[in-house]
Amino acid sequence: MSTLLLGKFDSGKKPPELKQFLKPYHMDGLLLDKQSFRDDDNTKWRHFSEAPGNQVAALQEFLKAAGFMPRATADGVFGYVTQAGTRLFQEYVRTIEGISEMVPDGIVGNTTMKHIDRWQAAGFVSEWGECWDPNGPGNRSPEYDKWIGLLEKAKIHYLQNPHPILTQVSLFNKPTDTRKVSEWEFDPKEVHLIGIRRAQDSRQHKRENDDIFILLINGLVFKFWGSTDPSQSLSDRKDEAFLVEGQHKYRFGWHKIFNEAKIYRALKPYQNGVLVYRDRDDDNALTETDLKSGLDPVTNNTINIHWSGIGSTNFSAGCQVIAGRSYINNRDQVIDCSSFAAASYGIPNKTKGAYNVLTDLILCYARPDTNYMYYTLGREESLKLDAALGTDYALETLERMRHIKVS
């Protein structure tokens, strides 16, 4: 068997129009004219390359049957979704099954194939991708229902108790991907990412990765950490942007879209851009002074959700950033990715670690007829709406991941 990786295709399965084939994913910047795949962990472009027989389709059929690639068809082309499904399988074997020899690099060689053969012989199906009913409680975890319930409580609370930030959003009269409270959507069929902002009013020139993110997907809950606030040391202007709190619509896209050496997968504002506040008084914090100055009158298309190295440095100049060193899985286990997570770009044999888990889950488990997800940003004080959480929850969860105290 050939080694399979991004760009491989089965005999006779090369798409006739490469740009058209890549168009659903290559929507930004220099990707628009590319006819090859971006292997962002390795900072390479992977050309379409033929593999003998139907090995790619067989891999895709396995990934779909095992619950790692439910939205894709076996087209015989090892594309971005196949890469994501492969990495999720490798991560599942590494963490849920506890087999440490597996590294989630998206490359199917002898080690990965050995475990594929084992799964096929046993008929295993991933608990991440088991069929579930989004309209009923049967296959939704209790924690998932708790978070959906909190989001619904927050919508009711802010409809009844308008917050100055959300009032300004409701009065904004241009098209935007930031949604008014009345439009907030928490349908379990959709993918939801929650950002919990901490210490936004703390004056820091170099901000830490001290916030958490909750991914609600396929009835399961995964947790990540990073920052929702900009570090002025990364910004090219003094009035750095703070994403407004509330719900925003995002889509698959890329970060560093005009930088050939650094471009990598990210989530981008869906179409019209999101709303931000500016640090008008240059105190490196989001304060009442900034809120009183009002929203930036221009929507912002560059507030992406992207990678933040291993978490030792906040890579944000205004974006929402995710650390790659660790995450908490659906079993509430802290997962250590430090042995293979890269601190920066282009490090051989390293990946983006936990960040890849986030983007792979979204790419594989979003509904086939959608190309978006919802990102809801709130402050840790909002956790008081659920007495079982409280404001200590965010810090305690952050510390579990930041210090990798494996349970």
C-alpha positions, -999 to 999 in steps of 0.1 A, spaced: 0 0 0 12 35 -8 15 62 19 -16 83 17 -17 120 25 -32 153 13 -33 156 -25 -33 118 -33 -61 105 -57 -70 71 -69 -64 59 -105 -86 79 -129 -101 101 -101 -82 133 -107 -108 161 -109 -110 176 -144 -111 212 -131 -88 216 -101 -98 252 -93 -134 242 -93 -128 212 -71 -109 234 -46 -133 264 -48 -154 254 -17 -123 257 4 -101 282 -15 -122 313 -10 -96 337 2 -65 356 -8 -38 338 -27 -57 305 -25 -81 317 -51 -56 308 -79 -41 277 -64 -44 243 -80 -29 224 -51 -37 217 -14 -23 237 15 -6 213 40 -4 240 66 13 220 94 43 215 70 39 249 53 38 231 19 16 230 -11 7 194 -20 1 188 -57 -25 163 -69 -6 130 -71 -20 96 -83 -20 65 -61 -26 31 -77 -59 14 -73 -87 27 -51 -68 31 -18 -81 66 -11 -118 57 -16 -113 26 7 -98 49 33 -128 73 29 -153 45 32 -136 33 64 -136 68 79 -172 73 71 -183 39 85 -162 44 117 -179 78 123 -150 102 115 -161 116 82 -199 115 80 -204 144 57 -181 134 28 -184 110 -1 -158 84 -12 -147 104 -43 -112 90 -43 -94 123 -36 -75 128 -3 -87 164 3 -91 186 34 -121 166 49 -103 133 44 -72 148 61 -93 160 90 -111 127 93 -78 108 93 -64 131 120 -95 126 142 -91 88 138 -55 90 148 -63 113 178 -91 90 189 -68 60 189 -41 80 207 -64 94 234 -96 74 238 -79 41 232 -47 52 248 -23 40 221 7 63 224 24 53 192 -2 71 171 5 107 161 -23 127 145 -4 140 115 -30 131 88 -7 107 70 -17 71 65 14 49 67 20 15 82 11 24 118 -22 41 109 -31 13 85 -25 -13 112 -51 3 134 -75 8 105 -73 -29 98 -79 -36 135 -110 -14 136 -124 -28 104 -120 -64 117 -138 -55 150 -165 -32 134 -156 -4 158 -175 30 156 -163 62 172 -183 77 200 -175 110 184 -194 102 153 -222 79 164 -255 88 149 -275 111 171 -308 129 171 -302 167 175 -339 172 184 -339 147 213 -319 140 244 -310 104 235 -275 108 222 -267 142 236 -244 143 266 -258 159 298 -230 185 296 -240 194 260 -276 200 272 -263 221 301 -243 244 277 -272 247 252 -294 256 282 -270 282 294 -270 299 259 -308 299 259 -308 314 294 -284 341 282 -306 351 253 -337 354 275 -317 373 301 -303 399 277 -336 403 259 -351 412 292 -321 431 305 -305 450 276 -267 454 280 -251 486 266 -229 466 243 -258 446 229 -279 477 226 -252 493 204 -252 461 183 -290 462 179 -287 498 166 -260 491 141 -277 495 107 -252 480 82 -249 443 71 -228 424 96 -220 389 108 -225 400 144 -261 391 153 -286 410 173 -298 393 205 -332 386 190 -314 367 162 -292 345 184 -295 309 172 -288 278 194 -302 250 173 -284 218 183 -282 208 146 -256 236 142 -220 238 154 -216 262 183 -183 276 197 -185 296 230 -157 320 240 -155 330 277 -136 363 281 -116 369 313 -97 400 325 -106 421 294 -102 453 315 -67 443 328 -41 467 312 -15 444 295 7 453 266 14 416 261 -18 397 270 -17 361 281 -37 332 267 -61 332 296 -95 326 282 -114 294 274 -135 281 245 -163 255 245 -171 235 213 -206 221 211 -207 196 183 -225 163 175 -240 162 210 -206 164 226 -185 190 244 -148 198 239 -129 226 256 -99 246 244 -79 276 257 -63 307 243 -73 344 241 -103 364 231 -84 397 235 -56 413 214 -20 417 225 -9 452 214 26 437 210 12 418 180 -8 447 166 4 472 140 -17 499 155 -23 513 190 -61 512 189 -63 474 186 -97 457 181 -117 438 207 -144 416 192 -178 427 205 -195 402 229 -225 383 215 -231 359 187 -213 359 153 -215 338 122 -183 322 109 -171 299 81 -142 278 71 -113 299 57 -76 307 62 -54 329 82 -24 348 68 -41 346 34 -15 369 17 16 352 32 28 323 12 50 310 40 25 311 68 -11 306 55 -31 281 75 -67 270 81 -88 292 103 -124 303 108 -134 337 92 -163 361 95 -190 346 73 -196 374 47 -200 409 59 -175 412 88 -180 414 126 -183 443 149 -155 455 172 -146 481 197 -113 500 195 -89 507 223 -95 544 219 -75 555 249 -45 531 243 -46 515 277 -44 480 263 -77 470 278 -114 469 270 -129 495 294 -160 516 299 -142 544 281 -140 523 249 -176 512 252 -187 548 255 -167 557 224 -190 533 205 -186 505 179 -161 509 151 -183 522 123 -167 497 98 -173 460 100 -142 439 103 -134 409 80 -100 400 96 -112 390 131 -105 353 125 -105 323 149 -70 309 146 -40 292 162 -19 306 190 11 283 190 14 262 222 -1 290 243 31 305 256 25 336 235 -8 352 225 -7 354 187 -38 378 186 -38 412 172 -76 412 175 -85 377 166 -98 348 188 -68 324 192 -66 288 203 -35 272 220 -23 239 206 -7 224 238 -38 208 253 -76 204 254 -103 187 273 -122 160 254 -158 148 256 -150 125 285 -137 155 305 -101 142 302 -73 168 298 -54 157 267 -17 166 264 -5 174 228 28 189 239 50 161 224 39 170 188 24 206 191 45 233 173 53 265 191 55 284 158 54 279 120 72 253 99 87 231 126 95 196 111 74 167 125 52 190 145 15 199 141 -9 225 155 -19 200 182 -52 208 199 -60 235 174 -62 209 147 -87 189 168 -110 219 169 -109 227 132 -110 190 122 -141 184 144 -159 214 128 -149 204 92 -160 167 97 -191 171 118 -208 202 104 -240 193 85 -234 186 48 -257 214 37 -240 241 58 -207 261 55 -210 280 87 -209 278 125 -219 302 153 -194 318 177 -209 332 209 -186 354 230 -194 363 266 -177 373 298 -171 349 327 -196 368 348 -223 354 324 -216 319 338 -235 330 370 -266 324 349 -261 287 357 -256 282 395 -237 249 388 -210 268 369 -203 302 385 -175 326 377 -148 303 391 -155 277 364 -135 295 336 -104 299 357 -105 264 370 -110 249 335 -82 271 321 -58 260 348 -65 223 341 -55 227 305 -28 253 309 -9 231 334 -18 198 317 -29 181 349 -40 149 332 -70 133 348 
